[in-house]
Amino acid sequence: METFMPCPKQTNTSVRNRLGKTAEEIIDSGYVAPAVSSAGNSVAPVTVFLDGAHIRCRPEYQKRHLDVVVGKVESAQMCRRFGLVQQAAQSPSRQLRHDLKAIGWNGDSPVTVISDGEPALPNLVRLAVGGPARHIHDWWHISVRVKHVENAVIGLVQAKNFPGIPELFERPAERLRWYLWHEKARAATTDL
């Protein structure tokens, strides 16, 4: 956790408390309003967590590579985990729609997708729900991308005949994760 969290010495409790505080701020700000269906009944939002992987076949079996999608569909009442191989499934979106309906999704509930940023994953959910779905990049994958920036800067300043001042490159790269974690997008953009 120390590698990917913006502050040293993180524990599960501090991460949970931070997320709880952020959730309360979002609710207090009125950013999230309870959804209401056309019939006037309140509907619970549904969250779909997705991650995908490309699995290469072994050299002696060069006929089939696999794109695997695993995830969890969650509502306030229950959650359901699933996995599918897109090439083998008759209809991946139909299978996901079945999982959504199994947890009580009625077609009017707002759907949020949390994934690694691969466009195919939220598109799979949009096909399943037959409409829009809000997409959020998960923190772990954002942090991994920030690590790539940090490594690039380290390599740049260690290069022979580096013409710049190393501190002018290293400090902004070190602060980038902290800015993103604390919702300071403008400062992060400036440092980038």
CYANA upper distance limits for C-alpha pairs under 8 A (distance plus 0.5 A):
  1 MET  CA      5 MET  CA      6.37
  1 MET  CA     10 GLN  CA      7.16
  1 MET  CA     11 THR  CA      8.46
  2 GLU  CA      6 PRO  CA      8.22
  2 GLU  CA      7 CYS  CA      7.86
  2 GLU  CA      8 PRO  CA      6.38
  2 GLU  CA      9 LYS  CA      6.77
  2 GLU  CA     10 GLN  CA      6.86
  4 PHE  CA    140 TRP  CA      7.49
  4 PHE  CA    143 SER  CA      6.28
  4 PHE  CA    144 VAL  CA      7.90
  5 MET  CA     10 GLN  CA      7.61
  5 MET  CA    143 SER  CA      8.39
  5 MET  CA    177 ARG  CA      8.21
  6 PRO  CA    177 ARG  CA      6.00
  6 PRO  CA    178 TRP  CA      5.19
  6 PRO  CA    181 TRP  CA      7.22
  7 CYS  CA    178 TRP  CA      7.72
 10 GLN  CA     14 SER  CA      6.85
 10 GLN  CA     15 VAL  CA      7.40
 11 THR  CA     15 VAL  CA      6.88
 12 ASN  CA     16 ARG  CA      6.58
 13 THR  CA     17 ASN  CA      6.54
 14 SER  CA     18 ARG  CA      6.54
 15 VAL  CA     19 LEU  CA      6.69
 16 ARG  CA     20 GLY  CA      6.58
 17 ASN  CA     21 LYS  CA      6.59
 18 ARG  CA     22 THR  CA      6.68
 19 LEU  CA     23 ALA  CA      6.61
 20 GLY  CA     24 GLU  CA      6.73
 21 LYS  CA     25 GLU  CA      6.76
 22 THR  CA     26 ILE  CA      6.76
 23 ALA  CA     27 ILE  CA      6.77
 24 GLU  CA     28 ASP  CA      6.47
 25 GLU  CA     29 SER  CA      6.48
 26 ILE  CA     30 GLY  CA      7.11
 26 ILE  CA     31 TYR  CA      6.25
 26 ILE  CA     32 VAL  CA      7.22
 27 ILE  CA     31 TYR  CA      6.83
 27 ILE  CA     32 VAL  CA      6.42
 27 ILE  CA     33 ALA  CA      8.45
 34 PRO  CA     42 SER  CA      7.46
 34 PRO  CA     43 VAL  CA      8.01
 34 PRO  CA     44 ALA  CA      8.19
 35 ALA  CA     42 SER  CA      6.53
 35 ALA  CA     43 VAL  CA      6.25
 35 ALA  CA     44 ALA  CA      7.63
 35 ALA  CA     45 PRO  CA      7.96
 35 ALA  CA    109 SER  CA      7.60
 35 ALA  CA    110 PRO  CA      7.64
 36 VAL  CA     40 GLY  CA      6.16
 36 VAL  CA     41 ASN  CA      6.18
 36 VAL  CA     42 SER  CA      5.11
 36 VAL  CA     43 VAL  CA      6.34
 37 SER  CA     41 ASN  CA      6.05
 37 SER  CA     42 SER  CA      6.81
 37 SER  CA     43 VAL  CA      6.93
 37 SER  CA    108 ASP  CA      6.45
 37 SER  CA    109 SER  CA      8.15
 43 VAL  CA    108 ASP  CA      7.60
 43 VAL  CA    109 SER  CA      5.98
 44 ALA  CA     75 SER  CA      7.42
 44 ALA  CA     76 ALA  CA      7.31
 44 ALA  CA    109 SER  CA      6.42
 44 ALA  CA    110 PRO  CA      8.08
 45 PRO  CA     75 SER  CA      6.90
 45 PRO  CA     76 ALA  CA      8.14
 45 PRO  CA    109 SER  CA      5.74
 45 PRO  CA    110 PRO  CA      5.47
 45 PRO  CA    111 VAL  CA      6.53
 45 PRO  CA    112 THR  CA      8.24
 46 VAL  CA     73 VAL  CA      7.66
 46 VAL  CA     74 GLU  CA      6.26
 46 VAL  CA     75 SER  CA      5.24
 46 VAL  CA     76 ALA  CA      8.20
 46 VAL  CA    105 TRP  CA      7.65
 46 VAL  CA    109 SER  CA      7.13
 46 VAL  CA    110 PRO  CA      6.74
 46 VAL  CA    111 VAL  CA      5.38
 46 VAL  CA    112 THR  CA      6.87
 47 THR  CA     73 VAL  CA      6.42
 47 THR  CA     74 GLU  CA      5.69
 47 THR  CA     75 SER  CA      6.90
 47 THR  CA    111 VAL  CA      6.19
 47 THR  CA    112 THR  CA      5.25
 47 THR  CA    113 VAL  CA      6.42
 47 THR  CA    114 ILE  CA      7.91
 48 VAL  CA     71 GLY  CA      7.53
 48 VAL  CA     72 LYS  CA      6.28
 48 VAL  CA     73 VAL  CA      5.04
 48 VAL  CA     74 GLU  CA      6.78
 48 VAL  CA    111 VAL  CA      7.74
 48 VAL  CA    112 THR  CA      6.62
 48 VAL  CA    113 VAL  CA      5.31
 48 VAL  CA    114 ILE  CA      6.73
 48 VAL  CA    125 VAL  CA      8.49
 49 PHE  CA     71 GLY  CA      5.70
 49 PHE  CA     72 LYS  CA      5.64
 49 PHE  CA     73 VAL  CA      6.95
 49 PHE  CA    113 VAL  CA      6.42
 49 PHE  CA    114 ILE  CA      5.34
 49 PHE  CA    115 SER  CA      6.49
 50 LEU  CA     69 VAL  CA      7.40
 50 LEU  CA     70 VAL  CA      6.41
 50 LEU  CA     71 GLY  CA      4.85
 50 LEU  CA     72 LYS  CA      7.25
 50 LEU  CA    113 VAL  CA      7.80
 50 LEU  CA    114 ILE  CA      6.83
 50 LEU  CA    115 SER  CA      5.53
 50 LEU  CA    116 ASP  CA      8.15
 50 LEU  CA    121 LEU  CA      7.23
 51 ASP  CA     69 VAL  CA      6.32
 51 ASP  CA     70 VAL  CA      6.12
 51 ASP  CA     71 GLY  CA      6.75
 51 ASP  CA    115 SER  CA      6.37
 51 ASP  CA    116 ASP  CA      6.94
 51 ASP  CA    121 LEU  CA      8.01
 52 GLY  CA     67 ASP  CA      7.52
 52 GLY  CA     68 VAL  CA      6.00
 52 GLY  CA     69 VAL  CA      4.81
 52 GLY  CA     70 VAL  CA      6.77
 52 GLY  CA    121 LEU  CA      8.15
 53 ALA  CA     67 ASP  CA      6.29
 53 ALA  CA     68 VAL  CA      5.77
 53 ALA  CA     69 VAL  CA      7.08
 54 HIS  CA     65 HIS  CA      7.85
 54 HIS  CA     66 LEU  CA      6.29
 54 HIS  CA     67 ASP  CA      5.06
 54 HIS  CA     68 VAL  CA      6.81
 55 ILE  CA     65 HIS  CA      6.38
 55 ILE  CA     66 LEU  CA      5.55
 55 ILE  CA     67 ASP  CA      6.75
 55 ILE  CA     68 VAL  CA      7.88
 56 ARG  CA     64 ARG  CA      8.14
 56 ARG  CA     65 HIS  CA      5.35
 56 ARG  CA     66 LEU  CA      7.06
 57 CYS  CA     61 TYR  CA      6.59
 57 CYS  CA     62 GLN  CA      6.38
 57 CYS  CA     63 LYS  CA      7.93
 57 CYS  CA     64 ARG  CA      6.38
 57 CYS  CA     65 HIS  CA      5.64
 57 CYS  CA     66 LEU  CA      8.10
 58 ARG  CA     62 GLN  CA      6.90
 66 LEU  CA     85 VAL  CA      7.06
 66 LEU  CA     86 GLN  CA      8.16
 66 LEU  CA     87 GLN  CA      7.48
 67 ASP  CA     85 VAL  CA      6.27
 67 ASP  CA     86 GLN  CA      6.50
 67 ASP  CA     87 GLN  CA      7.60
 68 VAL  CA     83 GLY  CA      7.71
 68 VAL  CA     84 LEU  CA      6.33
 68 VAL  CA     85 VAL  CA      5.11
 68 VAL  CA     86 GLN  CA      7.01
 69 VAL  CA     83 GLY  CA      6.13
 69 VAL  CA     84 LEU  CA      5.87
 69 VAL  CA     85 VAL  CA      6.85
 69 VAL  CA     86 GLN  CA      7.88
 70 VAL  CA     81 ARG  CA      8.19
 70 VAL  CA     82 PHE  CA      6.27
 70 VAL  CA     83 GLY  CA      4.66
 70 VAL  CA     84 LEU  CA      6.95
 71 GLY  CA     81 ARG  CA      6.26
 71 GLY  CA     82 PHE  CA      5.98
 71 GLY  CA     83 GLY  CA      6.82
 72 LYS  CA     79 CYS  CA      7.26
 72 LYS  CA     80 ARG  CA      6.08
 72 LYS  CA     81 ARG  CA      4.74
 72 LYS  CA     82 PHE  CA      6.64
 73 VAL  CA     79 CYS  CA      5.99
 73 VAL  CA     80 ARG  CA      5.72
 73 VAL  CA     81 ARG  CA      6.79
 73 VAL  CA     82 PHE  CA      8.49
 73 VAL  CA     99 ASP  CA      7.65
 73 VAL  CA    100 LEU  CA      7.08
 73 VAL  CA    103 ILE  CA      8.18
 74 GLU  CA     78 MET  CA      6.51
 74 GLU  CA     79 CYS  CA      4.64
 74 GLU  CA     80 ARG  CA      6.94
 74 GLU  CA    103 ILE  CA      7.83
 75 SER  CA     79 CYS  CA      6.64
 75 SER  CA    103 ILE  CA      7.32
 75 SER  CA    104 GLY  CA      8.32
 77 GLN  CA    103 ILE  CA      8.13
 78 MET  CA    103 ILE  CA      6.69
 79 CYS  CA    103 ILE  CA      7.05
 80 ARG  CA     99 ASP  CA      7.55
 80 ARG  CA    103 ILE  CA      7.56
 82 PHE  CA     99 ASP  CA      8.37
 84 LEU  CA     88 ALA  CA      8.38
 84 LEU  CA     89 ALA  CA      7.27
 84 LEU  CA     92 PRO  CA      7.68
 85 VAL  CA     89 ALA  CA      6.53
 86 GLN  CA     91 SER  CA      8.40
 86 GLN  CA     92 PRO  CA      6.60
 91 SER  CA     95 GLN  CA      6.85
 92 PRO  CA     96 LEU  CA      6.73
 92 PRO  CA    124 LEU  CA      7.96
 93 SER  CA     97 ARG  CA      6.55
 93 SER  CA    124 LEU  CA      6.31
 93 SER  CA    125 VAL  CA      7.30
 93 SER  CA    127 LEU  CA      6.38
 93 SER  CA    128 ALA  CA      4.98
 94 ARG  CA     98 HIS  CA      6.69
 94 ARG  CA    128 ALA  CA      6.58
 95 GLN  CA     99 ASP  CA      6.94
 96 LEU  CA    100 LEU  CA      6.68
 96 LEU  CA    125 VAL  CA      7.82
 96 LEU  CA    128 ALA  CA      6.61
 97 ARG  CA    101 LYS  CA      6.68
 97 ARG  CA    128 ALA  CA      5.48
 97 ARG  CA    129 VAL  CA      7.05
 98 HIS  CA    102 ALA  CA      6.63
 99 ASP  CA    103 ILE  CA      7.19
100 LEU  CA    104 GLY  CA      7.22
100 LEU  CA    105 TRP  CA      5.87
101 LYS  CA    105 TRP  CA      5.21
101 LYS  CA    106 ASN  CA      7.00
105 TRP  CA    109 SER  CA      6.79
107 GLY  CA    129 VAL  CA      7.29
110 PRO  CA    133 ALA  CA      7.57
111 VAL  CA    132 PRO  CA      8.37
111 VAL  CA    133 ALA  CA      5.64
111 VAL  CA    134 ARG  CA      6.90
112 THR  CA    133 ALA  CA      6.07
112 THR  CA    134 ARG  CA      5.11
112 THR  CA    135 HIS  CA      6.36
112 THR  CA    136 ILE  CA      7.90
113 VAL  CA    122 PRO  CA      6.63
113 VAL  CA    125 VAL  CA      7.96
113 VAL  CA    133 ALA  CA      7.18
113 VAL  CA    134 ARG  CA      6.47
113 VAL  CA    135 HIS  CA      5.21
113 VAL  CA    136 ILE  CA      6.60
114 ILE  CA    135 HIS  CA      6.48
114 ILE  CA    136 ILE  CA      5.33
114 ILE  CA    137 HIS  CA      6.24
114 ILE  CA    138 ASP  CA      6.40
115 SER  CA    121 LEU  CA      7.65
115 SER  CA    122 PRO  CA      8.16
115 SER  CA    135 HIS  CA      8.08
115 SER  CA    136 ILE  CA      7.09
115 SER  CA    137 HIS  CA      5.85
115 SER  CA    138 ASP  CA      6.15
116 ASP  CA    137 HIS  CA      6.04
116 ASP  CA    138 ASP  CA      6.42
116 ASP  CA    141 HIS  CA      6.08
116 ASP  CA    142 ILE  CA      8.34
117 GLY  CA    121 LEU  CA      8.34
117 GLY  CA    136 ILE  CA      8.39
117 GLY  CA    137 HIS  CA      6.09
117 GLY  CA    141 HIS  CA      8.49
118 GLU  CA    122 PRO  CA      8.23
119 PRO  CA    123 ASN  CA      6.83
120 ALA  CA    124 LEU  CA      6.58
121 LEU  CA    125 VAL  CA      7.23
122 PRO  CA    126 ARG  CA      6.68
122 PRO  CA    133 ALA  CA      7.82
122 PRO  CA    135 HIS  CA      7.03
123 ASN  CA    127 LEU  CA      6.68
124 LEU  CA    128 ALA  CA      6.77
125 VAL  CA    129 VAL  CA      6.64
125 VAL  CA    133 ALA  CA      7.62
126 ARG  CA    130 GLY  CA      6.23
126 ARG  CA    131 GLY  CA      5.96
126 ARG  CA    132 PRO  CA      6.21
126 ARG  CA    133 ALA  CA      6.33
127 LEU  CA    131 GLY  CA      7.49
129 VAL  CA    133 ALA  CA      8.43
137 HIS  CA    141 HIS  CA      7.78
137 HIS  CA    142 ILE  CA      7.49
138 ASP  CA    142 ILE  CA      7.03
139 TRP  CA    143 SER  CA      6.52
140 TRP  CA    144 VAL  CA      6.76
141 HIS  CA    145 ARG  CA      6.88
142 ILE  CA    146 VAL  CA      6.87
143 SER  CA    147 LYS  CA      6.72
143 SER  CA    177 ARG  CA      7.28
144 VAL  CA    148 HIS  CA      7.08
145 ARG  CA    149 VAL  CA      7.20
146 VAL  CA    150 GLU  CA      6.81
146 VAL  CA    176 LEU  CA      7.72
146 VAL  CA    177 ARG  CA      7.02
147 LYS  CA    151 ASN  CA      6.64
148 HIS  CA    152 ALA  CA      6.63
149 VAL  CA    153 VAL  CA      6.77
149 VAL  CA    173 ALA  CA      7.42
150 GLU  CA    154 ILE  CA      6.78
150 GLU  CA    170 GLU  CA      8.36
150 GLU  CA    173 ALA  CA      5.99
150 GLU  CA    174 GLU  CA      7.46
151 ASN  CA    155 GLY  CA      6.70
152 ALA  CA    156 LEU  CA      6.56
153 VAL  CA    157 VAL  CA      6.67
153 VAL  CA    169 PHE  CA      7.12
153 VAL  CA    170 GLU  CA      7.07
153 VAL  CA    173 ALA  CA      7.66
154 ILE  CA    158 GLN  CA      6.71
154 ILE  CA    170 GLU  CA      7.77
155 GLY  CA    159 ALA  CA      6.77
156 LEU  CA    162 PHE  CA      7.82
157 VAL  CA    162 PHE  CA      6.54
157 VAL  CA    164 GLY  CA      8.38
157 VAL  CA    166 PRO  CA      6.09
157 VAL  CA    169 PHE  CA      8.16
158 GLN  CA    162 PHE  CA      7.70
164 GLY  CA    168 LEU  CA      8.33
165 ILE  CA    169 PHE  CA      7.76
166 PRO  CA    170 GLU  CA      6.57
167 GLU  CA    171 ARG  CA      6.29
168 LEU  CA    172 PRO  CA      7.61
169 PHE  CA    173 ALA  CA      7.08
170 GLU  CA    174 GLU  CA      6.70
171 ARG  CA    175 ARG  CA      6.81
172 PRO  CA    176 LEU  CA      6.63
172 PRO  CA    191 ASP  CA      5.72
172 PRO  CA    192 LEU  CA      7.90
173 ALA  CA    177 ARG  CA      8.45
173 ALA  CA    191 ASP  CA      7.71
173 ALA  CA    192 LEU  CA      8.06
174 GLU  CA    178 TRP  CA      8.45
175 ARG  CA    179 TYR  CA      6.73
175 ARG  CA    188 ALA  CA      8.43
176 LEU  CA    180 LEU  CA      6.84
176 LEU  CA    188 ALA  CA      5.97
176 LEU  CA    191 ASP  CA      7.46
176 LEU  CA    192 LEU  CA      8.21
177 ARG  CA    181 TRP  CA      6.63
178 TRP  CA    182 HIS  CA      6.68
179 TYR  CA    183 GLU  CA      6.69
179 TYR  CA    184 LYS  CA      5.38
179 TYR  CA    185 ALA  CA      7.16
179 TYR  CA    187 ALA  CA      7.14
179 TYR  CA    188 ALA  CA      6.08
180 LEU  CA    184 LYS  CA      6.25
180 LEU  CA    185 ALA  CA      6.51
180 LEU  CA    188 ALA  CA      6.96
184 LYS  CA    188 ALA  CA      6.82
185 ALA  CA    189 THR  CA      6.54
186 ARG  CA    190 THR  CA      6.69
187 ALA  CA    191 ASP  CA      6.70
188 ALA  CA    192 LEU  CA      6.67
